[in-house]
């Protein structure tokens, strides 16, 4: 099986769409399950575990074509990389969700109210 993955990686680096589909078929479901676990209990109306896995796979494909992942040699290397990308994307989504929940950067401190005339005088 390791030889098959090695061949996939070589063909994928050359932009082979059939190989991209084979990798998708083998790993997408596993990445969805991982993303579901990592997203935890945040709402998924606008961005769910499938979106995380799609984004992770797209990042992987782009990186392969750009030769960013030349260190991949076997199934274990590939899985570790896909897990890393997926976990990071899920963590980014969680950070984004909790930042939005807390005002998305629009929350201001008390200093915006200035000082009243009583405090100044």
C-alpha positions as a Markdown table, in Angstrom:
| # | Residue | x | y | z |
|---|---|---|---|---|
| 1 | Unk | 0.0 | 0.0 | 0.0 |
| 2 | Unk | 2.9 | 2.4 | 0.7 |
| 3 | Unk | 4.0 | 2.0 | -2.9 |
| 4 | Unk | 0.6 | 3.1 | -4.1 |
| 5 | Unk | 0.7 | 6.2 | -1.9 |
| 6 | Unk | 4.2 | 7.0 | -3.2 |
| 7 | Unk | 3.0 | 6.8 | -6.7 |
| 8 | Unk | -0.1 | 8.9 | -5.9 |
| 9 | Unk | 2.2 | 11.6 | -4.4 |
| 10 | Unk | 4.4 | 11.7 | -7.5 |
| 11 | Unk | 1.4 | 11.9 | -9.9 |
| 12 | Unk | -0.4 | 14.4 | -7.7 |
| 13 | Unk | 2.6 | 16.7 | -7.7 |
| 14 | Unk | 2.3 | 16.7 | -11.5 |
| 15 | Unk | -1.4 | 17.8 | -11.3 |
| 16 | Unk | -3.1 | 14.4 | -12.0 |
| 17 | Unk | -6.8 | 14.9 | -11.4 |
| 18 | Unk | -7.5 | 11.1 | -11.2 |
| 19 | Unk | -5.0 | 10.8 | -8.4 |
| 20 | Unk | -6.5 | 13.7 | -6.6 |
| 21 | Unk | -9.9 | 11.9 | -6.7 |
| 22 | Unk | -8.3 | 8.6 | -5.4 |
| 23 | Unk | -6.8 | 10.5 | -2.5 |
| 24 | Unk | -10.1 | 12.3 | -1.9 |
| 25 | Unk | -12.0 | 8.9 | -1.8 |
| 26 | Unk | -9.5 | 7.4 | 0.6 |
| 27 | Unk | -9.2 | 10.3 | 3.1 |
| 28 | Unk | -12.1 | 12.7 | 2.9 |
| 29 | Unk | -14.4 | 10.8 | 5.2 |
| 30 | Unk | -11.7 | 10.3 | 7.8 |
| 31 | Unk | -10.9 | 14.1 | 7.7 |
| 32 | Unk | -14.6 | 14.9 | 8.1 |
| 33 | Unk | -14.8 | 12.7 | 11.3 |
| 34 | Unk | -11.6 | 14.4 | 12.6 |
| 35 | Unk | -12.9 | 17.9 | 11.9 |
| 36 | Unk | -16.2 | 17.0 | 13.6 |
| 37 | Unk | -14.3 | 16.0 | 16.7 |
| 38 | Unk | -12.1 | 19.1 | 16.7 |
| 39 | Unk | -14.9 | 21.6 | 16.1 |
| 40 | Unk | -16.5 | 20.5 | 19.3 |
| 41 | Unk | -19.9 | 22.0 | 20.1 |
| 42 | Unk | -19.7 | 25.2 | 18.0 |
| 43 | Unk | -22.7 | 25.8 | 15.6 |
| 44 | Unk | -22.3 | 24.5 | 12.1 |
| 45 | Unk | -24.9 | 26.4 | 10.1 |
| 46 | Unk | -22.4 | 28.4 | 8.1 |
| 47 | Unk | -19.3 | 26.3 | 8.3 |
| 48 | Unk | -19.3 | 22.6 | 9.2 |
| 49 | Unk | -16.9 | 19.7 | 9.4 |
| 50 | Unk | -17.2 | 19.0 | 5.7 |
| 51 | Unk | -16.2 | 22.6 | 4.9 |
| 52 | Unk | -13.1 | 22.1 | 7.1 |
| 53 | Unk | -12.2 | 18.8 | 5.3 |
| 54 | Unk | -12.7 | 20.4 | 1.9 |
| 55 | Unk | -10.5 | 23.3 | 2.8 |
| 56 | Unk | -7.9 | 20.9 | 4.1 |
| 57 | Unk | -7.9 | 18.8 | 1.0 |
| 58 | Unk | -7.7 | 21.9 | -1.2 |
| 59 | Unk | -4.7 | 23.2 | 0.7 |
| 60 | Unk | -3.1 | 19.8 | 0.4 |
| 61 | Unk | -3.6 | 19.7 | -3.4 |
| 62 | Unk | -2.3 | 23.2 | -3.9 |
| 63 | Unk | 0.7 | 22.5 | -1.7 |
| 64 | Unk | 1.5 | 19.4 | -3.7 |
| 65 | Unk | 1.3 | 21.2 | -7.0 |
| 66 | Unk | 3.6 | 23.9 | -5.6 |
| 67 | Unk | 6.0 | 21.2 | -4.3 |
| 68 | Unk | 5.6 | 22.4 | -0.7 |
| 69 | Unk | 5.3 | 18.8 | 0.6 |
| 70 | Unk | 8.2 | 17.1 | -1.1 |
| 71 | Unk | 9.0 | 15.4 | 2.2 |
| 72 | Unk | 6.0 | 13.0 | 1.9 |
| 73 | Unk | 7.1 | 9.5 | 1.0 |
| 74 | Unk | 4.4 | 7.1 | 2.3 |
| 75 | Unk | 0.9 | 6.7 | 3.7 |
| 76 | Unk | 2.0 | 7.7 | 7.3 |
| 77 | Unk | 3.5 | 10.9 | 6.1 |
| 78 | Unk | 0.5 | 11.7 | 4.0 |
| 79 | Unk | -1.9 | 11.0 | 6.9 |
| 80 | Unk | 0.1 | 13.1 | 9.4 |
| 81 | Unk | 0.1 | 16.0 | 7.0 |
| 82 | Unk | -3.6 | 15.8 | 6.3 |
| 83 | Unk | -4.3 | 15.6 | 10.0 |
| 84 | Unk | -2.1 | 18.6 | 10.7 |
| 85 | Unk | -3.8 | 20.7 | 8.1 |
| 86 | Unk | -7.3 | 19.7 | 9.2 |
| 87 | Unk | -6.7 | 20.3 | 12.9 |
| 88 | Unk | -5.3 | 23.7 | 12.1 |
| 89 | Unk | -8.2 | 24.6 | 10.0 |
| 90 | Unk | -10.7 | 23.4 | 12.6 |
| 91 | Unk | -8.8 | 25.4 | 15.3 |
| 92 | Unk | -8.9 | 28.5 | 13.1 |
| 93 | Unk | -12.7 | 28.1 | 12.7 |
| 94 | Unk | -13.1 | 27.7 | 16.5 |
| 95 | Unk | -11.0 | 30.9 | 17.1 |
| 96 | Unk | -13.1 | 32.7 | 14.5 |
| 97 | Unk | -16.3 | 31.6 | 16.0 |
| 98 | Unk | -15.4 | 32.6 | 19.6 |
| 99 | Unk | -14.0 | 35.9 | 18.4 |
| 100 | Unk | -17.3 | 36.7 | 16.7 |
| 101 | Unk | -19.2 | 35.6 | 19.7 |
| 102 | Unk | -17.2 | 38.1 | 21.8 |
| 103 | Unk | -17.8 | 40.9 | 19.3 |
| 104 | Unk | -15.4 | 40.1 | 16.5 |
| 105 | Unk | -13.0 | 42.9 | 17.5 |
| 106 | Unk | -15.7 | 45.5 | 17.8 |
| 107 | Unk | -15.9 | 45.4 | 21.6 |
| 108 | Unk | -14.5 | 48.5 | 23.1 |
| 109 | Unk | -13.3 | 49.1 | 26.6 |
| 110 | Unk | -14.7 | 51.7 | 29.0 |
| 111 | Unk | -12.1 | 54.3 | 27.7 |
| 112 | Unk | -14.4 | 55.1 | 24.8 |
| 113 | Unk | -16.8 | 56.8 | 27.1 |
| 114 | Unk | -14.2 | 59.3 | 28.2 |
| 115 | Unk | -14.4 | 61.1 | 31.6 |
| 116 | Unk | -17.4 | 62.8 | 32.8 |
| 117 | Unk | -17.2 | 66.5 | 33.9 |
| 118 | Unk | -17.6 | 65.4 | 37.5 |
| 119 | Unk | -14.4 | 63.2 | 37.3 |
| 120 | Unk | -12.4 | 66.0 | 35.7 |
| 121 | Unk | -13.3 | 68.8 | 38.1 |
